[in-house]
Structures are given as C-alpha cells and as structure tokens.
C-alpha cells in the first residue's frame, strides 16, 4: 500500500514505538489508558506505515533507538518526544514539563541509556499490541484503513 506521508503527518499527531520492546508496549498501553482525547495515534516502527514515516524523516528502519513523536508535522526525538507527549496528556502528567529545566544534553543522555539497553533491561515480547474494538481509535493504521 502506498501512503501519502506528508498528508498523514499533517493530519495526525503520531507516536512511533518499537512493538517488540516490553517497555515500549507498556508505554503504548499507558497512552491508550491516559490519552482520553485520543490526540495521539500509535504506529509500530515495524509496520509498513511506521517504516514509511521513518523513511520520510530519513531515519533508519533497521536500528530503532528512540520513540518518535510527530506534532503538526514536526518530529521530536528522545527526551523531548517524551516531554511533548506528557505535556499534552494533561494533569498530573503535564507537570513533567518541568523536565525542560534540565539541559537537553543531560535529558537525552539519560533517555539513551535506557533506550539502548531496553531489551536487556526489560526484555522482548512476542505478543504484539493488537487494537481491540475499545482502543482501535488510538492506532494510526486503523484510522487510515477505516477511511479507505
């Protein structure tokens, strides 16, 4: 399937996550539970759509080391991506924006330490996060395919 990535990234606020990572799947589940307005649409980096978005931004589709957040077409990575998401979830999560007071160099260093060791620290899952009838509105591929 051919995707119109420029249009998709302008229409949706997107979070790309590693579907085989235990902590990343936990993050996706957290978002499903706490993004009550369904602002963010989730997409796995292993999916054809996720890979197309990564390619659009010139990012590797083989070595995935950071969550990618796209807001209004603007790409955010590492600790800034995390903080952007948290500030949009409302209280109490938005209070994490205080993290911007820490220099980005330090924030990203800490983020990378976890991200680069996530499989060793948290493991790999062989159970994909599958959209249910209750949460499919959180998944970008479902939204796009529902329009076709």
trRosetta pair geometry for C-beta under 8 A, 3 or more apart (Angstrom, degrees):
i j d omega theta_ij theta_ji phi_ij phi_ji
1 48 6.7 109 50 115 94 146
3 8 6.2 -12 172 -24 109 145
3 48 7.8 157 -23 130 124 94
3 49 5.9 115 -73 -120 157 77
3 52 4.9 107 47 122 132 165
3 144 7.4 -8 -125 -170 105 156
4 7 4.2 15 123 28 114 119
4 8 6.2 143 88 -23 66 89
5 8 5.4 -56 -139 38 34 113
5 9 6.1 24 167 -14 70 107
5 52 5.6 -153 -75 142 121 104
5 53 6.0 169 -138 -97 116 58
5 56 4.3 -152 145 -78 154 147
6 9 6.4 -61 -143 40 25 102
6 10 6.5 20 158 -15 61 111
6 56 7.5 -176 -59 -151 61 135
6 73 7.8 24 -156 -125 62 117
7 10 5.9 -64 -151 38 30 108
7 11 6.1 18 158 -13 68 115
8 11 6.0 -67 -144 41 27 104
8 12 6.0 -28 176 27 67 113
8 14 7.7 43 144 -53 97 142
8 49 7.9 -146 -174 -162 166 107
8 53 7.5 -99 97 -89 131 104
8 140 7.5 71 -174 -172 118 121
8 144 6.9 -7 -116 -93 118 127
9 12 7.0 -71 -118 57 25 77
9 14 6.6 -73 -117 8 71 132
9 53 6.9 133 -71 -132 112 102
9 56 7.2 -166 -28 116 143 155
9 70 5.2 -76 -146 163 99 146
9 73 4.8 93 130 -111 102 65
10 72 7.3 22 -138 -162 54 48
10 73 5.1 8 -87 -62 65 113
12 41 4.8 -26 -178 18 128 136
12 70 7.7 55 100 92 75 112
12 140 6.1 119 143 -120 162 104
12 143 7.1 132 -96 92 142 153
13 39 5.5 -12 60 155 137 83
13 40 5.2 -75 108 -101 99 59
13 41 6.8 133 76 12 53 80
13 69 7.7 4 178 -177 87 84
13 70 6.5 -172 -152 93 47 66
13 71 5.1 18 -129 -111 103 63
13 72 7.3 -4 -89 -31 89 52
13 88 7.8 -134 154 170 159 171
14 40 6.9 122 -121 -161 14 76
14 41 5.3 -35 -105 68 68 89
14 42 7.7 138 -159 -99 65 16
14 43 6.0 -10 -165 11 111 115
14 53 6.8 -120 125 -142 157 160
14 68 7.7 -2 110 111 96 92
14 69 7.2 169 88 -154 55 42
14 70 4.3 10 50 47 96 109
14 140 5.9 26 -121 -75 104 143
15 28 7.8 176 106 -104 126 77
15 31 6.7 -138 48 -112 159 169
15 40 5.0 29 -12 178 110 127
15 41 7.3 173 23 78 72 39
15 42 5.4 -28 70 -105 96 63
15 43 7.4 159 81 27 47 68
15 67 6.6 -12 -166 -178 92 108
15 68 7.3 154 -156 83 43 55
15 69 5.4 -9 -103 -105 74 75
15 70 7.9 -156 -68 22 34 71
15 81 7.9 123 -127 176 87 111
15 85 6.6 48 -91 -97 129 132
16 43 5.4 -32 -104 77 69 90
16 44 7.5 65 -158 180 69 10
16 45 5.1 78 171 -72 108 84
16 50 5.3 127 -137 -144 106 99
16 53 6.2 -163 -73 90 133 135
16 54 6.9 138 -163 -63 167 92
16 67 6.8 163 77 -164 66 56
16 68 4.1 9 43 54 115 104
16 69 7.9 -143 21 -67 72 34
16 70 7.8 56 -15 -11 97 102
17 21 7.6 -119 167 52 88 114
17 24 4.5 160 178 -179 104 108
17 25 7.6 148 138 -71 131 39
17 27 6.2 -169 -128 82 142 119
17 28 5.4 -157 63 -63 163 108
17 42 6.4 -26 15 -156 116 99
17 43 7.7 144 23 76 70 41
17 44 6.4 -52 73 -111 70 51
17 45 6.8 -136 88 -16 20 91
17 67 5.9 -3 -99 -121 72 93
18 21 4.0 53 98 2 115 119
18 24 4.3 149 59 -3 80 174
18 44 7.5 62 -147 -155 16 76
18 45 5.6 -22 -91 28 56 122
18 46 7.5 77 -148 -27 53 98
18 64 5.2 157 -88 111 110 138
18 118 7.8 117 66 96 147 151
19 24 7.0 -99 -73 107 18 124
19 25 6.8 68 -154 -78 46 94
19 44 3.8 3 -43 -134 123 125
19 45 7.2 -159 -6 37 85 68
19 46 5.2 -89 32 24 119 121
19 47 7.6 88 -25 -32 142 89
19 128 5.6 10 171 -131 123 85
19 129 6.4 -131 -141 21 91 93
20 24 7.9 36 60 55 38 128
20 46 7.0 78 -21 -38 99 146
20 124 5.2 -2 158 -158 97 93
20 125 6.0 -169 -163 56 48 68
20 126 7.6 18 -137 -88 89 41
21 24 3.6 68 78 12 113 114
21 25 6.5 178 87 -12 58 81
21 118 5.3 10 -149 133 124 132
21 119 6.7 -93 -114 -77 84 71
21 122 6.9 58 -179 84 79 123
21 124 6.8 -48 -98 -114 38 60
21 125 7.3 1 93 15 10 95
22 25 5.9 -56 -150 36 29 109
22 26 6.5 31 151 -19 63 106
22 118 7.8 -173 46 165 77 93
22 122 4.2 -149 68 143 114 104
22 123 4.7 44 -18 71 140 84
22 124 6.8 -126 -30 -95 90 11
22 125 5.2 124 -84 -37 71 104
23 26 5.4 -51 -150 36 35 116
23 27 6.4 43 148 -24 65 101
23 114 7.7 -112 124 165 170 110
23 118 5.4 -111 33 -155 128 110
23 121 7.5 12 -35 93 134 107
23 122 4.3 113 -36 44 99 177
24 27 5.4 -47 -150 31 34 117
24 28 6.6 37 149 -19 63 100
24 67 7.3 172 -124 -84 100 99
24 118 7.2 56 -30 168 95 151
25 28 5.5 -48 -149 34 36 113
25 29 6.5 37 151 -17 65 103
25 125 5.7 -20 -5 25 154 153
25 127 8.0 82 -146 87 163 83
25 129 5.3 174 -142 -48 95 118
26 29 5.7 -53 -149 37 33 111
26 30 6.3 40 149 -23 65 104
27 30 5.5 -51 -150 33 31 116
27 31 6.5 32 151 -19 63 103
27 67 7.3 -98 133 -92 162 142
28 31 5.7 -53 -151 34 32 112
28 32 6.5 36 150 -21 64 102
28 42 5.4 82 -139 -138 105 151
28 129 5.4 152 99 74 144 179
29 32 5.6 -49 -149 32 35 114
29 33 6.5 28 154 -13 65 107
29 129 7.0 -142 -59 -124 84 131
30 33 5.9 -64 -153 41 29 107
30 34 5.9 -10 164 10 68 120
31 34 6.3 -76 -131 53 25 88
31 35 4.9 12 -180 -13 73 120
31 40 6.1 -67 -172 76 130 132
31 42 6.6 138 90 -67 142 119
31 85 7.4 -58 -104 -176 114 131
31 138 6.9 141 118 -165 100 132
32 35 6.9 -36 -100 37 15 99
32 42 7.7 -41 -64 -17 90 144
32 135 4.8 10 -155 -145 127 133
32 138 5.0 -93 -108 -27 83 176
34 89 5.5 18 139 -158 110 128
34 93 6.8 95 165 -35 141 149
35 38 6.0 97 128 -93 101 28
35 39 5.7 -119 -167 34 110 82
35 40 5.4 -90 -135 35 159 97
35 89 6.2 -83 -90 -113 66 90
35 138 6.8 116 74 -121 126 111
36 90 8.0 -34 31 25 111 137
38 41 7.9 43 172 -76 82 68
38 137 5.2 -27 -138 128 149 111
38 138 6.0 -121 -133 -86 90 67
39 88 5.8 -128 99 153 160 126
40 69 7.8 -52 -127 -139 125 95
40 85 6.7 15 -66 -131 154 99
40 88 7.5 116 -43 98 106 138
40 138 7.4 23 92 -156 73 82
41 138 6.7 167 -128 176 49 40
41 139 6.6 59 -168 171 81 11
41 140 3.8 99 145 -73 120 82
41 143 6.0 -66 -129 10 138 144
42 129 8.0 -47 133 102 148 137
42 138 5.5 24 9 143 108 89
42 139 5.3 -45 66 -105 90 58
42 140 6.4 -149 73 -9 33 87
43 47 5.9 -110 -177 52 85 133
43 49 5.4 -100 -153 103 133 111
43 50 4.5 176 140 -77 102 89
43 53 6.7 95 92 9 149 146
43 139 7.2 111 -81 -162 56 68
43 140 4.3 -33 -61 38 106 130
43 141 6.3 117 -117 -31 92 88
44 47 4.4 103 67 -16 93 102
44 50 5.1 -102 94 -29 45 154
44 128 7.5 -31 -79 -150 157 107
44 129 7.8 165 -71 49 115 100
45 50 4.4 -152 -116 154 25 133
45 51 6.9 90 178 -68 57 59
45 54 6.3 63 -145 -49 94 136
45 61 7.3 -176 171 -142 94 65
45 64 5.0 112 114 -109 164 150
45 68 7.7 106 -85 17 110 116
46 50 6.4 28 35 66 28 141
46 51 7.5 13 -162 -49 16 99
47 50 4.3 94 53 7 84 105
47 51 6.8 -151 89 -5 43 85
47 141 6.2 -103 173 -58 154 140
48 51 5.8 -55 -146 38 30 111
48 52 6.3 33 154 -22 64 105
49 52 5.6 -53 -148 33 32 113
49 53 6.6 30 154 -18 64 103
49 140 6.3 -165 133 106 148 116
49 141 5.3 -171 10 -85 150 94
49 144 7.0 158 -111 33 146 155
50 53 5.8 -55 -151 35 32 109
50 54 6.4 32 152 -18 65 105
51 54 5.6 -53 -148 37 34 113
51 55 6.3 35 154 -19 66 105
51 61 4.6 50 -139 -135 92 132
52 55 5.7 -53 -147 37 31 112
52 56 6.4 41 150 -28 63 103
53 56 5.5 -47 -151 27 34 118
53 57 6.8 15 156 -3 63 105
53 68 7.5 165 125 105 118 145
53 70 7.3 -109 -171 -28 128 149
54 57 6.2 -70 -156 47 31 98
54 59 4.3 -93 -167 76 83 105
54 60 7.0 -55 167 79 127 29
54 61 5.1 140 92 -83 140 80
54 64 8.0 -77 -111 -101 149 98
54 68 7.2 177 -94 -8 79 164
55 58 7.4 38 -172 -77 35 25
55 59 7.4 -99 -65 52 23 65
55 61 6.4 -9 -58 -48 87 122
57 68 7.4 168 46 -152 162 143
57 75 5.3 93 -125 -74 142 160
59 68 7.2 -137 6 -82 174 144
60 63 4.7 -8 125 49 151 79
60 64 7.0 -150 94 -70 97 51
61 64 7.8 5 -155 -63 28 95
65 112 7.3 20 163 -133 113 81
65 115 5.4 88 178 141 68 121
65 116 6.2 12 -146 -84 108 73
66 77 4.8 42 133 -166 150 95
66 78 5.1 -56 -137 -67 132 63
66 81 6.9 125 163 17 105 147
66 111 7.4 46 -122 143 98 120
66 112 7.9 -37 -82 -95 100 72
66 115 5.8 5 -89 -153 57 160
67 77 7.5 156 78 -147 54 51
67 78 7.7 142 48 -80 76 18
67 81 5.1 -173 95 115 96 143
67 82 6.8 94 59 -64 136 78
67 115 7.9 -128 -12 -109 75 123
68 75 6.3 -31 -165 -155 100 98
68 76 7.5 140 -163 72 50 51
68 77 6.2 -19 -107 -97 65 74
68 81 6.5 -115 -138 -118 18 150
69 75 7.5 134 77 -159 48 48
69 76 4.5 -23 68 63 98 103
69 77 7.8 -171 26 -72 77 29
69 81 3.9 154 6 -150 111 91
69 82 7.9 -174 -24 -46 138 28
69 84 5.3 169 108 77 153 129
69 85 5.8 -134 -109 -52 146 98
70 73 6.6 -3 -179 -125 102 14
70 74 6.8 157 -155 73 59 39
70 75 5.5 -24 -99 -96 80 61
70 76 7.5 -178 -81 18 31 76
71 74 5.5 -26 69 59 73 95
71 76 6.8 17 10 -6 103 120
71 84 6.2 -131 -22 172 140 135
71 88 7.9 -173 -107 -54 132 149
76 80 4.8 -122 -169 114 106 101
76 81 4.2 157 116 -86 95 69
76 84 5.1 82 82 -2 170 152
77 80 6.5 42 64 54 45 102
77 81 5.4 -12 -141 -32 9 120
78 81 6.1 122 50 13 27 102
78 82 7.5 -57 139 -2 37 99
78 107 7.4 122 136 120 108 91
78 108 4.6 33 148 -126 151 88
78 111 4.5 121 -170 101 88 152
78 112 6.8 -21 -129 -55 120 80
78 115 7.5 -93 -119 -19 77 154
79 82 5.5 -52 -152 36 40 114
79 83 6.2 36 154 -16 71 106
79 99 7.0 -137 173 151 112 130
79 104 6.9 -180 69 -148 123 68
79 107 3.6 -161 108 147 171 108
79 108 5.2 -120 7 -75 111 54
79 110 7.1 62 -77 66 130 94
79 111 4.3 -143 -56 -41 84 139
80 83 5.7 -55 -145 41 33 109
80 84 6.2 39 154 -25 66 105
80 104 6.8 6 -57 -133 105 112
80 107 7.5 100 -48 111 63 138
80 108 7.8 -9 -14 -75 86 98
81 84 5.8 -53 -148 32 28 113
81 85 6.7 26 156 -17 62 104
82 85 6.0 -59 -155 34 30 108
82 86 6.4 23 154 -16 66 110
82 96 7.9 -82 136 140 92 141
82 99 8.0 -38 98 94 105 164
82 111 6.9 -164 -3 -113 136 125
83 86 5.7 -56 -143 39 33 110
83 87 6.2 30 161 -19 67 107
83 96 6.2 -147 -125 123 72 102
83 97 6.1 104 -173 -111 101 54
83 99 5.1 -139 -99 73 121 125
83 100 6.3 127 -179 -59 157 84
83 107 7.8 -15 -33 -173 128 150
84 87 6.2 -59 -148 35 25 106
84 88 6.8 16 156 -12 60 111
85 88 6.1 -71 -158 39 31 106
85 89 6.7 34 151 -32 68 106
86 89 5.8 -51 -151 20 36 115
86 93 4.6 -135 -161 163 80 97
86 94 6.4 164 142 -95 73 34
86 96 4.2 -24 135 59 151 133
86 97 7.0 -167 98 -53 103 66
87 93 7.7 -138 -70 121 21 85
87 94 4.8 71 -140 -137 48 78
87 96 7.0 -122 -60 70 68 85
87 97 4.5 65 -91 -71 114 113
88 94 7.5 141 -4 -95 13 98
89 93 4.0 -5 81 75 124 144
89 94 6.4 -163 64 -53 69 77
90 93 6.6 60 71 46 44 97
90 94 5.6 -45 -162 -24 12 120
91 94 5.5 -59 -71 34 51 105
91 95 6.6 59 -127 -31 76 95
92 95 5.5 -29 180 8 67 121
93 96 6.0 -30 178 3 56 114
94 97 6.0 -6 175 -14 64 110
95 98 6.3 -4 165 -8 65 109
96 99 5.4 2 168 -12 75 115
97 100 5.7 -9 175 -4 67 113
98 101 5.8 -23 178 5 63 115
99 102 5.7 -41 -170 24 58 110
99 107 6.3 96 168 -114 104 130
102 106 5.4 -102 166 80 103 120
102 107 5.1 123 101 -59 115 97
103 106 4.8 84 70 9 88 103
103 107 7.0 -162 95 -7 43 88
104 107 5.4 -55 -142 40 37 113
104 108 5.8 32 162 -17 72 108
105 108 6.2 -57 -143 39 22 105
105 109 6.4 28 154 -24 59 107
106 109 5.6 -52 -148 31 31 115
106 110 6.6 27 156 -14 64 104
107 110 6.1 -62 -157 38 29 107
107 111 6.2 29 149 -20 66 110
108 111 5.3 -51 -142 38 36 116
108 112 6.1 38 157 -22 68 105
109 112 5.9 -56 -149 36 27 110
109 113 6.7 33 152 -26 62 102
110 113 5.7 -48 -151 25 33 114
110 114 7.1 23 155 -8 62 102
111 114 6.3 -66 -162 40 32 103
111 115 5.9 23 151 -16 70 117
112 115 5.4 -58 -133 45 34 110
112 116 5.6 26 171 -16 72 111
113 116 6.6 -55 -137 38 17 103
113 117 6.6 -15 166 14 54 118
114 117 6.5 -87 -150 54 23 90
114 118 6.2 54 155 -75 67 85
114 121 7.0 -68 -149 37 68 162
115 118 5.8 -17 -148 -32 29 116
117 120 5.0 -58 -172 49 79 112
117 121 5.1 74 128 -23 94 110
118 121 5.8 -62 -134 46 28 106
118 122 5.5 -28 -176 30 68 112
119 122 7.2 -72 -117 58 15 73
119 123 6.7 22 -165 -152 52 11
119 124 5.5 11 -140 -56 97 93
125 128 7.9 155 115 -68 109 32
131 135 5.7 -139 -148 93 72 83
131 136 3.9 88 164 -102 126 71
131 138 7.2 -177 -118 58 105 86
131 139 4.6 -89 -74 -2 134 147
131 142 5.4 -76 79 -51 176 143
132 135 5.3 57 49 29 83 91
132 136 6.7 -131 78 -41 30 84
133 136 6.4 -26 -129 -7 23 117
135 138 5.1 -28 177 17 83 120
135 139 7.5 77 131 -20 81 99
136 139 5.7 -59 -159 31 51 111
136 142 4.4 -155 178 -174 94 167
137 142 7.2 -103 -82 99 25 130
137 143 7.0 73 -147 -76 51 98
139 142 4.3 73 83 8 104 111
139 143 6.9 180 92 -11 54 85
140 143 5.7 -58 -150 36 34 111
140 144 6.2 27 158 -15 70 108
141 144 5.9 -57 -144 40 31 108
141 145 5.9 23 161 -12 67 112
142 145 6.1 -61 -140 44 25 104
142 146 6.0 31 158 -27 63 110
143 146 5.9 -55 -147 31 24 113
143 147 7.0 23 154 -19 59 105
144 147 6.0 -60 -160 30 32 110
144 148 7.1 33 148 -26 64 103
145 148 5.6 -47 -153 22 42 115
